[in-house]
Amino acid sequence: MHDLITILRRFIPPYKSRVVKSIIYNILHALFGSLSIAMLIPILKIIFNDQEEVTELVPFHPDLTTLSQIFNYYVTAIKITYGPSGTLILIGCFAVFTTGLKTGFAYLGAYELIYIRNGVVRDIRRNIYAKILSLPLPFFSEERKGDIISRMTGDVQEVEGSVMSSLDMLFQSPILIMVYLGAMLYMSWELTLFVFVLLPLMGLLIGKVGKNLKRHSWEGQTKMGEILALMEETLSGLRIIKAFNAEKRMKQKFSDENEAYRRIQNRLMRRRSLAHPMSEFLGTIVIVIILWFGGTLVLNHTSSLSAAAFISYIAMFYSIINPAKNLTNAYYSVQKGLAAMERIDVILYAESSVKESENPQKINDFQQDITYKNVSFSYNDNKQVLKNINLRIPKGKTIALVGQSGSGKSTFVDLLPRFYDVNQGEITIDGINIRNLPFYNLRELMGNVNQDPILFNDTIYNNIAFGVENATREEVENAARIANAHEFIIQTENGYDTIIGDRGGKLSGGQRQRLSIARAVLKNPPVMILDEATSALDTESEKLVQEALDNLMKNRTSIVIAHRLSTIKNADLICVFHEGEIAEQGTHEELLALNGIYTKLYYMQNF
């Protein structure tokens, strides 16, 4: 229960007014519910001809005897005027009226909770998405995408279906139970004290059954995350699965995961399904015990209750059974939802390894240079990816990075926009440590064109204008022309309004790359990072993309990672990376003259 209260404290405050209104409506619902049950007493007394006739109105006093006498006075007056049959009709109409108010207030209480429930679920989804956007890349290298998607979808759905759907039970059932118990105490405190002894015993038995529900729920939701991760990998690698005839292996792997999930869910559902029959069975035992105990008191005339009042008392207690069942079901559901919320909190409370400065500086324009000073970096403690890197990149110059795969080139450029933070040393822009710059300000200075162009399932126009506020049609088209993309765009079905499919799947590799270049052109940043932008293209596409890149790099500071050395001959400085260090640097001619690593790479490619 403590965990549930913690969740409510986190997400309910914006909806305080609706919570208060819901509680008020549920109190009124309970009061009119108990009043409609109390109407059974005079009806039964009239039927059994046991009505005490009172012909004089006594002064009002808030005790049971006086209230009963006042009520009996009015019933006697109605009975004298309209007869027993007419009195039954009038009392019945009053009971219908109170029941109408009871159900009306029940609806209003539930009506307010609908807004709370859906609002909280919306807030949780929004918080998760915002957190995912704010977390650094290292977090996602440790987590599986399918499991993250599972937490955003299945776990949030579980919270909605259990914790939030139980809100009406949690706000309504305790109020109903307290009001009905209060009315029962008012009717017979001796009998109600006996009830108070029995109810906690029921609660202990129910709690024992639900003890391991939360643990099984966590296991089930974790397993579902693994299934979604496997499905995501299957969809991404379908071409390879088919090419290597691995369908049978993947089917078996999925079948094993699916079977494990089924077994976990069976254990979970068996316990959960026990809630309703167990609470009903225990409730029936309690009613039988109360009937025996209370009936004995009435028959022996040792109770203040009459026979009609005792039947009304039993009806009042029976009205507690449903709220108690709902509360039991809510307890089971909440246990399942709490496990889902714990999995969501793994994301919401994840610590960011790349943090923004509390008192950031701001750089308005790139003026001088970018400098790497004694920079070292490793993804883990096993191996250093970069070792003591020192490099100055003057404004307006093109710096090329070459070397074998795994030598640290991509890591070198990933440190500049702070996708990762250096372990030692510092990177400065115009003398300011990039750790002291706000993320937005730092990344606004840079544009990226990657080896694998990342596009969205949207229109060509929106992909080019991505991240640029208020871009005009003319600006987008000019960027496309510079990127050699305008010609193929206007030949597509709907021109700039053509939907390009998932990850740009409707376009060729060269076309996708030119769109990503157009996006960088439109952003118009002073620093451009090009990560092997032509390595995966055919000769014709490479020529068009290279022309687009040459247009893009004019009058900009450019950092280019290249495997094809022919594309970076004219770079102002070429840095040769080898095992995390800059082994050689210079112009194309200077490096050839050294007859070192660069010369070897160059002649291997030309041969």
Beta strands, then each sheet from edge to edge (+ up, - down):
strand 1: 369-377
strand 2: 386-394
strand 3: 398-403
strand 4: 424-429
strand 5: 432-433
strand 6: 446-449
strand 7: 527-531
strand 8: 557-561
strand 9: 573-578
strand 10: 581-586
sheet 1: 2+ 1- 4+ 5-
sheet 2: 6+ 7+ 8+ 3+ 9+ 10-
end
